[in-house]
Amino acid sequence: MKGVLPFRVAQVILVLALLRHLLLALFVHPYADDYSYAVSGMSTPLLEGLWREYTSWNGRYASNILVLRGPLVSGIDIGLMLYRMVAIGLILFTWFAGFRLVKVILPAVRAHVAATIALVFLLLYLHVMPDASEGFYWYTGAMTYQLANALSLFFLANWIQAWRDQHELNARWYVVQVLLILWMAGSNEVHMAFLVIGHGLLVFLFRKQYDPRRRAAFVLLGVALVASLVVALAPGNATREALFPLRHDALRTLVYAVAQTGRWSLNWILPIILPSILFLVLLRQGEERGLIGRDGLRWNKWVALALPFACLFVSMVVTYWPTGLLGQYRTLNMACFYFLPGWFVALTVWDRAVLRSMLPTPRAVQRPWWSWSVAVVCGLFLLSGRDGLVTADLLGGQLARYDADIIRRYATMRQAAQGGEQEVVLDPVNYPRCLVILPLDTDADYWMNRSYASYFGVPAVRVSSTPPAPAQ
């Protein structure tokens, strides 16, 4: 009972940290592709729009449905409210998906403990992900990448159950897995690659076993290959890739994929060293109490160590091969989403194989101050790194000022459309520090400016070159 109070305090701190990210969603606004897809969705029937995207831009047959029928199609007033609710819903949905996965991996733990573990993962992800804007708070990016991330946790949970159970897999299991594959592979190229490589490895792993899992691996690999071909053979891919002169360079792809894997691995490992130490101690305590099996992960330690880095490397290859550039950080967000659990899986395997004999659990963890140290570390979510910027922007009023400035822009654009103005000159705004938002340009011919103007029904819009007034 001595550790119950600090654990409850830690839970409260974690929930407060989550609420702060949900509150942030109430201040976000659409930008970039949100407007161009909204214009297309408002002016084109869905099937026609999907075919146009497939033949002229990309083969993402699943996520394109959502971006072409996004919240802004309903108009900016209703659309903005829906836009923010989608961000909140996606954060909570990712938490629930993590909860589902934890309950499958650790069926002996109580629901509130599983929910806490899932929340820690979500908050760690929000803490170290390269660009939270493109992860959760930008609708187009969220529907293309993060939704598939969350769905993949259900997919993994189903596979883990199949791995553990030796009985015949039923039709419902197959239907759910096939639908998830079709959606994830049709959402973006990185998930497409993960699904093919992952099921290829499962086929190899089960090559000498004659059980339902072997047949399932073959069937789902076939589904993943078919879905991947639909995406990869889209005529629109050639149009999009033609914009990148450094594309399809094997040596460049390899060199930069290795370099970026090293760079971002360090960027993600360094901030979670302390949580990693706490994880190892809690892992050992969970085994002592019978909550975690001692023989659950009998993996080769080198394979386990390679897992998180392989996820990042594959993401970089899929990014650099068609473009030659890293570009936006949305693919890095995806790599981070799998790197973090892969890192903790590797820690688990290495602790059982190597670390436990070299570094036994110190007696100090039985003392009362140890339990409180866990709560203190959880408190860092509120104060450090990007989370500190979220807290500062909320409490300092920067997000509220940004929201008010953008709302005034909407009013200006509506008045200009009603008055028949030919060009609208907007005042610049101070953007929040906790989000990376692509701003409109001083050039009315810039692609984002054209989409913005088209959405509000004015011929042209640009931003004044005068610097924004300093925040008060």
N, C-alpha and C positions, 0 to 999 in steps of 0.2 A: 504493500500500500504506500510505501514511502515514495515511490516514483510516480504515483497517480497524479498528484497535484502538478508537478512540473510538466507532465505529459499533457494535462488538460490546458495548462498555460500555453504550451507550444501549439496545441491545436487552435486555441483562440488567436494566437499571433498569425498562424498560417491562414486562417479564415479571413482575418483582417487584411492580410496581404492580397488574398484573392479578391476581396471586395474592392480594394483599391484599383485593381486592374479592370474590374467590371465597371467601376465608376468612370475610369478613363474612357471607356467605350461610349459614354454619354456625351463626350466632347468631340468625337472624331467626325470627319467630313469626307465625302467622296473626292477622289482625285484621279488624274491620269486616265487609264483605260476604262474606269467606271463610266465616264461620260461618253466615250466613243461607242462602247457596247450598249449603253442605254439608248443612244440615238439610233443605233442599228436595230435594237429590239423594238423600239417604238415605231419604226418605219417599215419593218420587214416581218412577214410571217415567220414563225419559228423555224419550220422545216427549210424554208428558203434561206434564212439566216445561217442555219447550221451547214447547209450545203455550200454556201458562199465561204464560210470560214474554212471548211474542209478543203475546198479547191483553191483558196487564195491565201491562207495564212497558216493553219495547223490542223492536225488530225485529232484533236482532243474532243472527241464526239460526246463525252459525258459532261465534263465541266463547262463546255461551251453552252450547254442547255441553261445552266444556272446564270452564267454571265450575260447571256442574251435576254434573260428574263429576270434581271436583278431588281432590287428595290426601286431604283431610280426610274424605272419604266412607269411607275405609278405617279410620277411627278415629284418635285423636290420636297414638298411639305410632308406628304405621307411617306415618300421614299426615304427621307432622312431618318425618320423614326424607325422604319423597318431596317434601314442600313445599320443602325446602332444596335438594334435588337439581334440582328444576325451575328454581330461580333460577340455580344454577350452570350448568345445561345451556343456559339461554336466553342467558346472557352469552357462553358459548363459541359458541353457534349464531350469535349476532349477529356475533361476530368472524369466523367462517367465511364468513358471507354477505358481509361486507365484503371478505374475501380474494377471494372469487369475483368480486365487482364490480371490484376493483382489477386482477385478472388479465385481465379482459375489456378494461378501459380501457387498461392498460399491458401488453400481451402480451410485450413485450421484457424486462421486469424479471424477476429470479429470484424463485423462490417465497418465499424467506425475506425478501426485500425487500418483496414484496407483502404478506406476513403482517405485517411491521412497520408498513407504512403503514395496514393495516386496524386494527392494534392501537392506533396513535396516534389514529385516528378514534374508536374505541370509548372510549379513555381520556379524550379531549377531551369526548366526550358525557357520560360519567360525571362529569366534572369540573364542567361548566357546567349540566347539566340541572337544572331547578327542583326536582324531587323524585325522587330515586333510589329511594325506598321504593315509590312508585307505578309506577316504571319497571320494575324488575327484582325487587324483594324482596317485593312484595305480589302474591300469585298472581292474584287477580281482575283487578287492573289490568294485570299483565304479559300475561295471556292475551288480554285485550281489545285492548291497544294495542301492546305491545312485540313480541309474536310477529308481528303484521302488519307492523311496521316492518322486522323482519329479513327476512321473506318478500319485502317490496317490493324489497330489494336484489337478490335473484335475478331478480325481475320486470324491474327496470331493466337488469340485465346481459343478459338475453335480448333486450330491445328494442335495446340498444346494438349487439349483434351483428347484429340484423336491419337496423339503420341502416347498418352498415358493409358488410354483404353484400348484393349485388344479386340473388342467385339466389332461386329460388322457396322460400318458407317451407314446411316440411313439416308433416305432421299432428301430429307430436310437439310441435313448437314451439307450435302452436295449442292443443293439449290442456293443456300445462303452463301457458300464459298464462291460459287460461280458468279452470282450477282455482284459480290464484293470485288472479285477480280475484274469483271467487266467494267465496273465503275472506276476503280482505282487506275487500271491501265488506260482507260479513256480519259483520265483527268490530266495526266502529265507524263512526260517521258521518263522521269526518274523512277516513279512507281512502276511504270511499265518494265523498266530494266530490273528493278528489284524482284518483281514477281517472276520473271523468266529465270533469272539467276538463282533465286531462292528455290524454286521448284525443280530446277535442274540439279541443284545440290541434293535435294530430297530424293530425287530419282536415283542419284548415285549412292546416297546413303542406304537406301532400301533395296539396292540392286540384288542382294542375295536373300532377301526376306520375302516370303510369300504370305502377306497379310493384307488386310484392308488398306493400311496406310500406303503400301507400295502402289496399289491400284489407284488410290486417290491422288498420289503424287503424279502419276502418269496422266491421269485425266485432267487435273488442274494445270499441269504444265502445258497440255494441249490447248486448253482454254486461254491461258496466258499468251501463248504464241500467236493464236488467231487474233486476239485483241490487239497485241503488239503490232502485228502486220497491218491491221486496219489503221492504226495510228501512224506507223512508220512510212506506209506507202501513200499517205495523203498527198495529193498534188500541191497543196498549199505549203508544205514544208520547204519545197524548193524555192518558192517565192520569198518566204521569210529568211531562209539561209542565204539567199543571194545578197542580202543587206550586209553580210559579214565577210569581208575579203580574206580573213584569216582562217576560215572554216576548213574542215577535213584535212588538217595537218597532223599526221600521226605523232611525229616527234614533239611538236608543240603541245599536243594534247597530253602526252605522257609526262613531259617535263613539268608542265604547269599543274597537272593533276597531282603529281608527287609533291611539288612545292606547296600547293594550297592545302594538301592533306596535312603536311607538317605544320604549316602556319596555324590552321584553325584547330588542330588537335591541341596545340599549346594554349591557344586562346580559350578553349573550353575546359581543359583539365586544370589549369592554374586556379580559376575561381572556385573549383569544387574539391580542392584538396582536403579542406576541413570537413565538408560533408562526407567525403569518401572515408575519412578516418572514423567518423561517427557511424557510418554505414557498417564498417567492418565490426565494430564493437557491438552494435545492435544485432548484426547477423549472428554473432557468436552467442549473444544472450538469447536470441530467438531459438537457436538450436538447443541450448540448455533447457529451455522451458518447453520444448517439444512443439513449438509453433512452426518451426521450419525443419524439414527433413535433412538429415546429415548426408544422404546419398543422392540428393536430387540432381546435381550437375556433375556427372562424371565425364566431363569433356577433356579433350586434350588441351593443356594449358596454353599452348602456342596458338592453337586455332581460336580459342576464346579471346586471347589477347589481340589477335588480328581482326576480330569481328567488328569493333567500332571503327577502326581505321579503314577497313574495307568498305564499309557503308559510305564513308566520306569520300574515299577514292573513286568509287563507282559514280557517285553524284557529280564529282568534278569531271570525270571522263564524259559523262552524258552531257554536261554543260559545255565543255571546251570543244568537243568534236564538231558539233554543228555550227558553232559561232567563233571559236578561237578566243573567246573572252569570258570572264566571269560574269560581267553584267550585273544584273540585279541579284540581291542576296536571298531571294525566295528559295532557290535550290539549296543554298547553305542552311537555311532554316530547316528544310527537310532533312538534310544530313545530320544536323544537330539533334533533331527529334529522335533519330535512331542511334546516334552516337552515345547519348547519355545512358539509355538502358543497356546498350552494348558494353559500355565502360563498367557499369556496376555488375553485369554478368561476368565480365573478365575478372573483376575484383573478387567475386565469389569463388570462382574456380581457382584463382591463384592463392586465395587465402587458405582454401582446403588443401591445395597441393604443395604450397611452398611457405607462405607467410606464417601460418599458424605454428609451425615448428620453430621458425626463426624468431617470431615476435609474439610471444604468448600474451593473452589479455592481462593488462596490468590490474593489480588489486584495487587501484584507485577508483575504478569504474563502479565499485560497490558502495562508494561513499556518497552521501547525499548531494554534495556539490556537483557530482557528475550528471545526475539527472537534470539539474538546473542548467548545466552547460548546454544541453540539447535545446532547451527553451531559448537560451541566449543566441545560439546559432540561428535558430529560426527567426529571431528578431532582426537578424542582419538582412532578411528579405525586405524589410521596411526602410533600410537606411543606406545600403551600399549599392555601388554600381548603377546599372540602368534603373533599378528599382528606386534608388535614391532620387533619380531625376523625376520619376513618376510622382513620388511623394512631394518633391519640391514644386513641380509644376501644378499639382493639385492645390497644395496649401498656399503657394505663392500667387495663385490667380492667373498664371500664364495660360493654362488651358481654357479658363473662362474667357479671357481676353481674346484668345484665338477664335473661340466659338462665336463670340459676339462680332468679331471682324468679318468672319466668313458669312454669318447670317446677314450682315449689312451688304455684303457683295451680292447675295441672292436678291435682296430687295432692289439693289441698283440695276441688276440685270433684268429683272422683271419690268421695272419702270422704263428701261431703255427699249425693251421689246414692245411695250405698249406705246411708247412715244415715237417709234420708228427710227431710232438713232442708228447711224451707219457704223459708228465705232465707239466702243465704251472703253474708257481709261479708268482702271481700278487702282485704288490706293494699295500699296504693298502692306503686308501684315507681318507681325512677329510670330514665327512658328514655335511651337513647344519644343523643348530640348529632348523630351523622352520619345518623340516620334520622328521618323524620317519621312518627310512629305515632299513629293515633287511639286514645286511651285509653278504657277503660270509664268510666262515669259514676258519680256518687254516687247517681243516681236509678235505681232498679231498673226503671222503666218506659221508660228510654231504649232506642231501637231496638237499639243494639249490645248492651246488657245482656240484652235479651230473647233475641236470637239466641245469645249466649254461653251463657245459662242453658239454653236449649232444646237446644243441642248436647250439653251434658254431662248433661242429664236432671234438672235441678233446677227448682223453680218460679220462683225469683227470685234475682238476684245484684246486688250493688252494691259500690262501692268505698268504703272508709272515708274520711271527710273529713279524717282526721288526715294531715298532710303526711308524705311518705316520709322515712325516716331518711337523713341525708346520707351520701353515698358515703365509704367509708373509704379 
